[in-house]
Amino acid sequence: MGRCGCLLCGCWPGGGGTTSYWYPDPVRRQVEIGSTWLGRAWWGAGINREAKRLLLEHAFTELA
């Protein structure tokens, strides 16, 4: 759990974006959900909500 992770990348036409974990702490077994950047073309498309859901799912299944 010692690494930050990026879930999305700028690989789509018109933008893309990133979302990540911040401040992983393997001693306390905790991680913060970081901020998300999305290109304007993807605003309102539900991508941020899905990205956060995937980050939480990964944190509780793979990092736990």
C-alpha positions, 0 to 999 in steps of 0.5 A: 500500500505504499504507492499512490495510484492513478485510475484514469489517464488522458487517453480520450479524445477531448481530454480525459483526466486523472483521479488518485489516492493521496497519502497512503499510510501502510502503518495505519492501513489508510489512504485518502481519496484524492482529487479528480481532474477531468477535461471539460468534455467529460464534465457531467458524464458520471465519470468522477462518481464511477472513478471514486467508486472504483477507488473505494472498491480497490481500497477495500478489496485490494489494499485492505 
